Amino acid sequence: MNTRASGNLGEQLAAEYLEKQGYKILERNAVYGGCEADIICEAYVDEFGAPVKQNAVVKALSRVFKRLRKGVRTLVFCEVKARETNAYGSGAEAVTPYKAGRYITAAKTYQAAHGRAGCPTRFDIIEISSDEVHHIPDAFGENDAKYPRGR
């Protein structure tokens, strides 16, 4: 299987995994600020950062019991790395500080374009290997980014 086909399959598996976990997929392979974000999704997270599934039952109960926490709406930018082997390192190791910086630029551009400035944002990595999904929430942040000199 070629690299592009493997990447597409990995992104499909990652999107299905996220949806099962309660995430809402907003865009796939979206380009903002000159960087392609594999998956942009939305999650409702509790005070510990864990996703809160927003299915019909939770929504109905939250109307009845006002104190039931709905969670905080959070934008999640996911970098998907599909690997057949770890011969060249894990998927997470392939996300360099430069790549993290590009994702942060994409997130800021997305937020500005969609009127979501100031919305809580998180950057995740999803590793796909042998049809297994390994989700690394909050894998990197602004402090991990490195931009080339002169920018």
N, C-alpha and C positions, 0 to 999 in steps of 0.2 A: 504494500500500500504506500502511495507517495505521501509526502509530508503534508500537502494541502488537504488531501482526503482524510488523513489521520487527524489533522487539526479540526476539520469540520465535524467528524464523528465525535471527537473529544468535546467540542463546544455543544453539540447536541446532547450528549450524556450529562454535561454540566448543567445545561438549562433544565433538563428533566429533573435532575437531582434537586436543583434550587426550587423548582415549582413544588416538588413533593415536600420540601421543608417549609413551605409557606411564603416563599418569595414571589413577587410579581415581576415578571420580565418586562422591562420597558423597551429596550433596544438590544440588538445583537449586531456585532461588527460595525459599530457606529464610530464615525470619525469626528472628533472635536479637537480643536486646537492642533491639528496636524497629527494626532495620535489616534490609532484605532483601539477602542475599548471592546474587548471580546463580548462581554455581557454587562449591560447596565440594568440593574434591577432595584426593587424597592422592598424593604423589609420593615416590619414592625418589631422593634427589639425592646426587651425589658430593661430594668436598671442595670443588669449585669451584661448586657449586650447580646443575650440569647434571643433568637427569633421567636416571636409570638405569632402563632398561626392565626390568621384572621378569616377563619371559615364562617359559614352562615350561623352556626351555633354560637360561636364566640360573639359575633356581632349582635345576635338577638339577645343573648344574656347581658351584654354590656348595656343595652338599652334598658333592660329591667333593673339590673344592679349597677347603678351609676359608678360605684366605687371599683368595679372590676377594671383592672388596668388593661387598656387597649395596647399599650406600647407606644414607643416613639417612632415616628416614620423616619426611616433612614435610607439614603441613597447608597447603593453598594455597587462599586465598580469592580468587576471580576476579570482577572487575567487567567485564562485557561491554558494550561501546559499539558499536552498529551505526550507521553513518553512510552516507547515500547520497552526500553531498558533504562537503567540509571548509569549506563556506561559514561555518559557525559555529565553526570550530576542530576540532581532532582529538578523537578520543574520549578520549585521555589528558588533554587540556586540560580536559575536562568533569569530571574527578575533582578536586573542590576539596578543600582541607584539611579542611573540615567533613565531606565525604563520606568522606575517609580516616579521620577520627575515628569516624564511624559504623561503618565496616567493622572497625576495631580493637575497638570495643565488641562488635560481633557475634561476632568471633573469640574474645574472652575469655569471652563468655556461652556460646558453643558448646563451648569447651574445658571449662568448668565443668560443663556439662550432660552431657558425654560422658566425663568422667574423663580428659581429655587435657591438664590444666594442665601447663604447662612444655614441651609438645611444640613442636619447632621449627615456626614459622609464617611464611608468606610471603604477600605481597599482590601479585597480578598484575593487569594490565589486558590485556584482549584487545579489539583494535579490529577491527571487521568493516566492510569497504567493498568494494563490487562483488564480493562473494563471495571476497574475499581476507582472510586471517587474519593479523593482526600481533600477536604475543604479546610483551608487555613483562613479563618476570619481575622480581619484586622492585621493582615500580614505585613503591611508597611504603611507609613504615614509620611507627612511632610518632612519630618526630621530625617527620614531615610533617603530623601531625594537628593540628587546631585546633578547640577546643571553644568554644561560645558562653559568654560571661561569665555567671556566676551558677550554673554547674553544677559 
